[in-house]
Amino acid sequence: MLLMLVTMLTSCTKDRIILPNPDEEQASGAPLVIVIYGPNSLGDRSYCDLIYTGVERAAQRYGLRTLQFSPESDEEGLAYLETIISEMEMASDTVRRLLITPGVGFDSYIRANSHRLESNPCADLLYMETATPLEGKGSTLYLTYYGAMYMGGCMIHYTAENLVSLVLANPYTLTVREAGEGFLAGFNDSQKPDSLALHVRYLSQEPATGFTLSDTAAMRIIGEESTWLSAEPTDFTMLPICGGSMHSLIRSIRGTQLFANNQYIGIDGNMNADTYFCPFSIVKHIDRVMEDYIAMWLNGRMPKHQTLGLADGATGVIVGNPYTPNNLHLIDLDSLWQVAVGKEAERCVE
Amino acid sequence: MCRINRYGALLFLLVILLSGCHKKKEYIYQDTRQWVEKTVALVAPLSDPIMNARLQRTADWMLQNIHKAQLHDNICISLKLEWHDELSEDMAVLGETLSTRDDVMAIIGPFDNDRANRLAPYCQRTGKPLILPTATSESLIRRFAITSTGNGQQPFLWSLTETDISLSEVTLSLYATFIQQYPGNVINEMASHSALFTPDNIYGQTFFDWAPFQATEMGISFSISEKYTQNTSLYERLQSYYNEIDNGPNGLFIPSFIVAENIGQLYQIARLRSRHWGIDPDDPAGDIGEGAYMRVAWAPVCYALSNVTDEAIASLGPRGVALTSGYQGFSPYADPTTGFEMSYESRFGVKPTFAECKFYDALLLSAFAASYMEHHYTDNLNNAIIAITTTDNILNGAAWSEMGMELYLASLERGKLIGFKGACGAVQFDKDCYTAALNTTYVNWIIKDGHVLHNSYYSSAGGPQTSEALASWNWLVNNADATFDSQYSGSSSITYPAMTDQYAVLVQGSHGWSDYRHEADVLSVYQMLKAGGYDDDHIILIMADDVATAPENSDYGAVRTDAGGPNLRDGAVIDYRNADLMPQDIVNILQGTPTSNTPVVLPGDQGHNVFLFWSGHGRSTATSGVNEMAWRDQPAGNGMTASLLAQTLQQAASQGRFRQMLVCLEPCYSSNIGSALEGIPGLLAICAAGPYEQSFADSWSNELGVWMCDRFSRNLVGHATNHPYGTYRDLYIYCAQHTLGSHVSIFNHTNFGNLYTLQTRDFFIKE
């Protein structure tokens, strides 16, 4: 009897079944967008920051979760990529995940590993800044700057005096090269008769370099440009197509404000805030493009590859407020836009 | 029957058990995670509707993120926020209450430096964690966060922003870059006519103290360095400043620096500037073109101003929006690489303020430290903060977002201790004194059409923010030898008669409890000389003698330069209380003229070496209209002026009253006095501070509530004691390297002798 009692008591204890509270709040299963930028590129106040903003806006609009990494080196970026791709490859849940990377330095890794995502139907990849589609899983996106830069090349005849200083990071990076060519084409096609000189300078002769510049070096360059035409300092307008190096150059130009009327053209983002120095900006609307792309991804309609440009509204020109007199009012910007769209289309066909 | 009853009872028991068991078989639903509530008191400017709205929404956002981030964890923190208005509540009462409440885990705020300074002592008393998002006053941080921690003391104040020493440097360095591009006469004029205006409070004090020092490093001199107590006094002074520089050939190029406290000041200054250059501030025609250029670019103003908001600009009205457009300045801010600024802007449509960025990190720090406490079974939040903010192992990627928090907290739950990047960057404190932030980003903002835009971001050198690291401000640390060699290598030998005796005159010019350090310094020098062989017949000691027995002195009867150091008052023979003298009496003592008031005077002889040491306060023409060492409470002009001292010592030299004289001056701006002594034969002056610089206090005492010594005097005594055979070169370099915040200078070396070979023992050791 006693044994029976003990048994019953024991079994009674074992029969107490504790279950998770079904009403307990569960962790989110919302789609996740992960962005891995190139080394030290987030916070650039132009291209990468626009991507970040676009992703965050999309997250707000569609209730997504985001995780955005800004590695400090190529090695760290590759380690992030490997970790994220492994997790996406192995994930057994149904959470949708999109990996976005605008880091051109990851090209060979992305091309070698994108196929690993094929095992997970909920995982996807958007690789930017390349005109060459991926063979494995994932989409590619390229923004051509040729048309917008063409417009800028024409417009600068109406804002600059004496000298235009075209500063390019290096002669090899595709986006830089194309932008420089577009600007030069527009500069040379301009119908405005003037004696505006053009000086092209490369910050580096090595591929994928020239994107960082110390303030000291920037000051030296500003000094050299101001005396490029003559021994006496001469005002100039700079177009800095050189990534993060741009900020050092712009800071130095601002430093000359009391002694010269040097100007710069804003690149990627709208930099017209300081309109004494920046008559217009040549911009990429990559924030809007990112919002659109994420919407397409959510709807399962993200294209395998796209090249977007002036005609698509992905690039453009923003004119600053007329704090400093210029002659931009003499240009029919709509007509110029149409010409530039045509030039960009011709180039894409080529 | 009995047997039946027994079985019946058993059967009944069985039924009961089975029934009970049946009930217990019901499924029990339990939460998988445990939420631990922690109360954090927030002391914020809630009466300011703009800041109130912004801080509330920032807090809501953070709480939402941290809640979601913990839904994978077992132990979760629920922060309960208790809001207090720092603008309306009494900080003393609030400090007394909050610091003793067991249910309050930590206090975040106040956001204002002066109010933080009033609340901090209460937290110090109880060790209540006090997280200050935006307190940047150097004296506040040094007093509560640096000097009162380390050496086993319990830290309690966690300052998330570097002091305004860094902001001051960033603001000035932009100008230095500008100057370096344009050498020439124009620059020379600019460099010697710039002006600095700071508010007369604990916030403005940091700029007032440090900017002149940093400007000297960068080749800028401030012709004006002034504190303003009211806006009207600032505007009036600015007007007269513009009138002054207009008279120079390059007045329009000369920039000034204004430490402002609100956007309204910028608006009023814009109106003043418009009027000054002939533009009607109420006429929109002047808002663009030449009028706008003149208002902004002529005699440009660089502002240090934090928390500028679009809403505050809009509140100025249409003219305010128009006239503030184009103005720019600097503020502490968030590292743009964390993405916080952009996420905030995407969410709320405007940029976050400095206060919100740091507030978010303060909440984050509280939550993470609380989580650490729960996972490591400790109940000391201060220790938890130390643990998570002093590790070198930093989680890459910002941990302020929902996903970032999730990663960080998952690591904590797995027992992995790592550091983290918050909204503003890495949340790290130095490993020695713990409580000083190591990373701060600064933003160069500009207003355009009513909106705050960001031009550039700056950061400090990134070294540890300990008193050791403060040495990085002083280029002499690295260049002292070379600088000395370049300036003084031409020192030649001067032939003196044989030294027959040595005397010292030690003077404290100040008085009162708050000037404890000046009395300690003069006694410290006195004890050094006594240890070096001087007797009291060879030392004339003049001091207030009012701190040893002051009612505030909890160490009654003692005067020390360090807590636990020797009682310097012991055995001191005081010749004069300074309350009984005036500067003219000091003149009589130095010139050997006995009077009824000064029976003990310096005997004069051409074989005597005389050491004159002076501690106390200083005044300069830039701040008070006169270069002098202040005498007690006497008004400006009634102290020991540069000209009076020069005249006195020149006459003594002419009369052959000394062989050599070493003059060591501790007060602020003392270089103005030292330079006045140039040309006097046999005299060498070593001064603690440059012509525009403060001379800094050192060693704060929590117990006494006063600074216990000055840095210069500490270094002077320390080096002379430890290096009795050192040369003047050795002494100078040591003082220059270790007297942080001011430039120690030497004057009149060409009339004194070879600083490489002459030894300081001729004054400090009596044989």
Contacts between the chains, C-beta under 8 A, distances in Angstrom:
chain1	res1	chain2	res2	distance
A	1	B	10	6.1
A	4	B	14	7.9
A	5	B	13	7.6
A	5	B	14	7.6
A	5	B	17	7.2
A	8	B	14	7.4
A	8	B	17	5.6
A	8	B	18	7.2
A	8	B	21	6.6
A	9	B	17	7.0
A	11	B	21	7.6
A	12	B	17	7.0
A	12	B	20	7.2
A	12	B	21	3.7
A	12	B	24	5.9
A	12	B	25	7.8
A	13	B	24	8.0
A	15	B	21	6.6
A	15	B	24	6.6
A	15	B	25	4.5
A	16	B	24	5.3
A	16	B	25	7.2
A	16	B	28	6.5
A	17	B	25	7.4
A	17	B	27	5.1
A	17	B	28	6.8
A	18	B	27	7.8
A	18	B	28	4.8
A	18	B	29	7.7
A	18	B	30	5.5
A	19	B	27	5.3
A	19	B	28	6.9
A	19	B	29	5.2
A	19	B	30	7.5
A	20	B	29	7.0
A	20	B	30	7.1
A	20	B	31	7.7
A	20	B	32	5.2
A	21	B	29	4.4
A	21	B	30	6.0
A	21	B	31	5.0
A	21	B	32	7.4
A	22	B	29	6.8
A	23	B	29	7.9
A	24	B	31	4.9
A	24	B	32	6.4
A	24	B	33	7.6
A	25	B	71	6.3
A	26	B	71	6.7
A	27	B	68	7.8
A	27	B	71	3.8
A	27	B	72	5.2
A	28	B	68	6.1
A	28	B	71	7.1
A	32	B	403	7.5
A	40	B	337	7.4
A	42	B	336	7.5
A	42	B	337	5.0
A	42	B	339	6.3
A	43	B	335	7.0
A	43	B	336	3.3
A	43	B	337	3.9
A	43	B	338	7.9
A	43	B	339	7.9
A	43	B	457	7.3
A	45	B	336	7.0
A	45	B	454	7.1
A	49	B	336	7.3
A	49	B	342	5.9
A	52	B	339	5.5
A	52	B	342	5.0
A	52	B	343	7.8
A	53	B	342	5.1
A	53	B	345	7.2
A	53	B	346	5.6
A	56	B	339	7.9
A	56	B	342	6.4
A	56	B	343	5.1
A	56	B	346	3.9
A	56	B	347	7.4
A	57	B	346	5.1
A	60	B	346	6.2
A	60	B	347	6.4
A	65	B	402	6.4
A	65	B	403	5.8
A	66	B	401	7.0
A	66	B	403	6.8
A	67	B	397	7.3
A	67	B	401	7.2
A	67	B	403	4.1
A	67	B	404	7.2
A	68	B	339	5.6
A	68	B	397	7.8
A	68	B	401	7.8
A	69	B	396	7.2
A	69	B	397	4.9
A	70	B	337	5.1
A	70	B	339	7.6
A	70	B	397	7.6
A	71	B	396	7.1
A	72	B	396	7.6
A	76	B	396	6.6
A	80	B	396	7.8
A	215	B	177	6.6
A	219	B	177	7.0
A	219	B	180	7.5
A	219	B	181	6.0
A	222	B	181	7.6
A	223	B	181	7.1
A	247	B	456	6.5
A	251	B	177	7.8
A	251	B	456	5.8
A	252	B	177	7.6
A	252	B	181	7.7
A	254	B	455	7.6
A	255	B	174	7.5
A	255	B	177	5.6
A	255	B	178	4.4
A	255	B	181	6.0
A	256	B	178	8.0
A	256	B	181	6.6
A	257	B	297	6.2
A	257	B	300	7.8
A	258	B	252	7.8
A	258	B	253	5.1
A	258	B	297	6.8
A	258	B	300	7.3
A	259	B	182	5.9
A	273	B	446	5.7
A	273	B	448	4.9
A	273	B	453	4.1
A	273	B	455	7.0
A	274	B	446	6.3
A	274	B	455	6.5
A	275	B	448	7.7
A	276	B	293	7.2
A	276	B	296	8.0
A	276	B	297	7.3
A	276	B	326	7.9
A	321	B	288	7.6
A	321	B	449	7.7
A	322	B	288	6.5
A	322	B	289	7.9
A	323	B	288	5.8
A	323	B	289	7.2
A	323	B	292	5.9
A	323	B	293	7.5
A	323	B	326	7.8
A	324	B	293	7.9
A	325	B	289	7.2
